[in-house]
């Protein structure tokens, strides 16, 4: 129920302030980029830590 109310309020705010939509999209793109950078660093670290072919098979993306 709280999620539905949040979406309704966000929709009303975007209708009133259209520039808010561009800020939300920019924020999401920044967070997705940060996630991919963190995922890549974790993958590189685990690849150096597990130099076993068996582990490399399971951690390969």
Wavefront OBJ file of the C-alpha trace (Angstrom):
o trace
v 0.000 0.000 0.000
v 2.843 2.365 0.831
v 4.479 1.629 -2.514
v 1.241 2.498 -4.335
v 0.920 5.780 -2.478
v 4.564 6.553 -3.235
v 4.009 5.932 -6.958
v 0.904 8.128 -6.979
v 2.730 10.965 -5.210
v 5.710 10.565 -7.581
v 3.345 10.678 -10.570
v 1.682 13.846 -9.320
v 5.059 15.467 -8.647
v 6.288 14.547 -12.136
v 3.072 15.989 -13.636
v 3.549 19.237 -11.699
v 7.349 19.452 -12.117
v 8.338 17.768 -15.436
v 12.042 18.466 -14.843
v 11.783 16.062 -11.917
v 11.489 13.188 -14.421
v 14.875 14.032 -15.925
v 16.419 14.106 -12.442
v 14.940 10.698 -11.613
v 16.194 9.196 -14.882
v 19.650 10.724 -14.373
v 19.772 9.358 -10.834
v 18.794 5.873 -12.021
v 21.450 5.926 -14.752
v 24.111 6.993 -12.242
v 23.075 4.226 -9.834
v 23.097 1.593 -12.613
v 26.561 2.737 -13.715
v 27.825 2.601 -10.128
v 26.382 -0.891 -9.757
v 28.176 -2.113 -12.883
v 31.474 -0.604 -11.716
v 31.106 -2.305 -8.317
v 30.166 -5.588 -9.975
v 33.196 -5.378 -12.259
v 35.583 -4.695 -9.369
v 34.091 -7.608 -7.394
v 34.498 -9.878 -10.407
v 38.127 -8.801 -10.909
v 38.902 -9.315 -7.216
v 37.315 -12.775 -7.145
v 39.106 -13.694 -10.372
v 42.486 -12.861 -8.804
v 41.571 -14.627 -5.567
v 40.345 -17.845 -7.184
v 42.907 -18.756 -9.805
v 41.441 -22.245 -10.047
v 39.917 -23.296 -13.421
v 36.962 -24.890 -11.620
v 36.162 -21.627 -9.753
v 36.819 -19.570 -12.892
v 34.138 -21.594 -14.656
v 31.503 -20.709 -12.036
v 32.445 -17.023 -11.684
v 32.595 -16.360 -15.426
v 30.019 -13.846 -16.640
l 1 2 3 4 5 6 7 8 9 10 11 12 13 14 15 16 17 18 19 20 21 22 23 24 25 26 27 28 29 30 31 32 33 34 35 36 37 38 39 40 41 42 43 44 45 46 47 48 49 50 51 52 53 54 55 56 57 58 59 60 61
